[in-house]
Amino acid sequence: MRGRVVAGSCGSLGSLTALHRAAAEARARDAELWVVLAWQPPIGGPGSRGSTGGTPLLAGCRDAAVERLRGILDTAFGASPPGVHLAGLTVRATPGAALVDTVRDPGDLLVVGTGSRAPLLRALRPSVARYCLAHAPCPVLAVPPSPLQADLDAVHRRNVWRRPLDAGDLTR
């Protein structure tokens, strides 16, 4: 059996960068590429922990996750397939647990994006990459965000705070 390269994706620019790196790794290893999207039902709603019923809500959440994964794969690869066997998987779990549970062999490779880790984000959301590095039974490749991501984030902050664009920023 061929090895697997497992990549998590949520549709963010950072996860798309990691997904392209995972496809390149899969081609180089002649391995299958598995793309995992983790999903959870709404907090406190039907289908969440401790609630009763909610089967239609869970089915709706699962269907939405499948459609989102299809959209992510279409955005990432469009009409040109990645050149390897591609499998998509939606998992009801937290992202780190979904990825670690998907890799089962020490010969697999887990590819995750490191994402933006601003202090506020670190306090609100745990790092998926750190979780995977600590718990995965296989090698983990942590892919930093594209250098253009920092520029995009800066423009977004400027727009949110309604600050004018400085022409000097354009000549860097």
C-alpha positions in Angstrom: 0.0 0.0 0.0 1.2 3.5 -0.8 1.9 6.0 1.9 -0.4 8.9 2.7 0.0 12.6 3.1 -2.7 14.0 5.3 -3.4 17.7 5.2 -5.9 19.7 7.2 -7.8 22.5 5.6 -10.3 25.1 6.6 -10.3 27.2 3.5 -8.1 30.0 4.8 -5.2 31.2 2.7 -2.7 29.6 5.2 -4.4 26.2 4.9 -4.5 26.5 1.1 -0.7 27.1 1.2 -0.3 24.0 3.3 -2.6 22.1 1.0 -0.5 22.9 -2.0 2.7 21.9 -0.1 1.0 18.6 0.9 0.1 17.9 -2.8 3.8 18.5 -3.7 4.9 16.2 -1.0 2.4 13.5 -2.1 3.7 13.8 -5.7 7.3 13.5 -4.5 6.5 10.4 -2.4 4.1 8.8 -4.9 1.6 8.9 -2.0 -2.2 9.5 -1.7 -3.3 12.9 -0.6 -6.0 13.0 2.1 -7.6 16.4 2.8 -9.4 16.6 6.2 -11.9 19.1 7.2 -13.0 19.0 10.9 -16.4 20.2 11.9 -18.5 20.5 15.0 -22.2 21.3 15.6 -23.1 24.7 17.0 -22.1 25.1 20.7 -25.1 24.5 22.9 -27.4 23.6 20.1 -29.0 20.3 19.3 -26.4 17.6 18.6 -23.8 19.1 20.8 -22.5 17.3 23.9 -25.2 16.7 26.4 -28.1 17.6 24.2 -30.9 15.2 23.1 -32.1 14.7 19.5 -30.7 17.0 16.8 -30.2 14.3 14.1 -31.5 16.6 11.3 -29.2 19.4 12.6 -26.2 17.0 12.6 -27.0 15.8 9.1 -27.2 19.4 8.0 -23.9 20.3 9.6 -22.3 17.2 8.1 -23.7 18.1 4.6 -22.5 21.7 5.0 -19.0 20.4 5.9 -18.9 18.1 2.8 -19.9 21.1 0.6 -17.3 23.3 2.2 -14.6 20.7 1.6 -15.7 20.4 -2.1 -15.4 24.2 -2.3 -11.9 24.2 -0.7 -10.7 21.5 -3.1 -12.1 23.4 -6.1 -10.5 26.6 -4.9 -7.1 24.9 -4.3 -6.9 22.8 -7.5 -9.7 24.0 -9.8 -9.7 22.2 -13.1 -6.1 21.0 -12.7 -6.0 18.0 -10.4 -3.0 17.7 -8.0 -1.5 14.8 -9.9 -2.0 12.2 -7.1 -4.9 10.2 -5.8 -7.0 12.6 -3.8 -9.4 11.7 -1.0 -11.5 14.2 1.0 -12.6 13.4 4.5 -14.9 15.4 6.8 -14.6 14.5 10.5 -16.8 15.6 13.5 -14.0 16.6 15.9 -11.7 19.4 16.8 -9.2 20.1 14.0 -6.1 18.7 15.9 -7.9 15.5 17.1 -9.3 14.9 13.6 -5.9 15.1 12.0 -4.1 13.0 14.5 -6.9 10.4 14.4 -6.7 10.3 10.6 -2.9 9.5 10.5 -2.4 5.9 11.6 0.9 4.8 10.3 4.4 6.1 11.2 5.1 6.3 7.4 2.3 8.8 6.9 3.1 12.5 6.7 0.9 15.1 8.3 0.9 18.6 6.8 -0.6 21.5 8.7 -0.5 25.3 8.3 0.9 27.3 11.2 -1.5 30.2 10.6 -1.4 33.6 12.2 -0.7 33.4 15.9 -1.4 36.9 17.2 -1.6 37.1 21.0 -5.4 37.4 21.0 -5.8 34.4 18.8 -3.4 32.3 20.9 -5.6 33.1 23.9 -8.9 32.2 22.2 -7.9 29.2 20.0 -5.3 26.5 20.7 -2.8 25.9 18.0 -3.7 23.0 15.7 0.0 22.7 14.6 1.2 22.4 18.2 -1.4 19.8 19.0 -0.4 17.8 16.0 3.3 18.1 16.7 2.7 16.8 20.2 0.3 13.9 19.4 0.9 12.7 15.9 2.4 9.2 15.5 4.1 10.3 12.2 6.3 13.2 11.0 4.5 16.6 10.9 5.4 19.3 8.4 4.3 22.7 9.7 4.0 25.1 6.8 4.3 28.8 7.6 1.8 31.2 5.9 2.7 32.8 2.6 4.7 36.0 3.0 1.8 37.8 1.2 -0.5 36.8 4.1 1.2 39.4 6.4 0.7 42.1 3.7 -3.0 41.1 3.3 -3.5 41.1 7.1 -2.0 44.6 7.3 -4.3 45.9 4.5 -7.3 44.3 6.3 -6.3 46.0 9.6 -5.9 49.3 7.8 -9.4 48.9 6.3 -11.0 47.9 9.6 -9.5 51.0 11.4 -10.2 53.2 8.3 -6.6 54.4 8.1 -5.5 55.9 4.8 -2.9 54.0 2.7 0.6 55.4 3.0 2.3 55.5 -0.4 5.6 54.6 1.2 4.1 51.2 2.1 3.7 50.4 -1.6 7.4 50.7 -2.4 8.7 48.1 0.0 
